[in-house]
Each structure stands twice: as structure tokens, then as C-alpha cells.
Amino acid sequence: MTYRWTDIQEIARDLAQTHQDVDPQYIRFTDLHRWVCALPQFSDDPKKSNEKILEAIQAAWMDEVE
């Protein structure tokens, strides 16, 4: 399965596993964007992200680690 920007929960789960030492509450969106694009399953256009999508990924990631 490949991820698109709309696969918020799946992306958040993978980020939580990949970056266990990171508190997602304090992540910069530039880092978040880079890390999402670096996920092996991610195949969407990096230019299609926006602040709303990154905020949703961040919130889902915070839920994953709680």
C-alpha cells in the first residue's frame, strides 16, 4: 500500500514508529513534511501538502503517542 497526503492515520502511525524519540507537539512543519515524504510507503506529490494537512498529521501523531 502506498500513502497519499489524505492517509493521515497511517502516516501518523508510521511516523510514531519511525521517530519514537520525537515529541510531535513540538515538531516543525518543515521537518514533518520532510519525514512524511521520506516514508517508504509515501508516493504522493510533495507539493500537494498544506498547513491543514500537516496539522492533521501532527494531531493524529500526538494521539498515537498518548
Beta strands, then each sheet from edge to edge (+ up, - down):
end
